[in-house]
Amino acid sequence: MLNNIGLPGLLLIAVVVLVLFGRGKISSLMGEVGKGITSFKKGINEGQKELEDTADVARDVTPESEKDKA
């Protein structure tokens, strides 16, 4: 069903959405979507950094006294 929309159908949908919500509301909504995407990417980067930090700590668990013996 959605395979047959095409460009004229998308333009019609865009015009209907614009009429229903208005330019200002759509603009503010897109701004919020952009902030959400930015926040998501920041969270992903922080999560990866945290995993890398914990992986570094978990790799070296040998006590200092045994390291000196080896």
Buried (B, 14 or more C-beta within 10 A) or exposed (E): EEEEEEEEEEEEEEEEEEEEEEEEEBEEEEEEEEEEEEEEEEEEEEEEEEEEEEEEEEEEEEEEEEEEEE
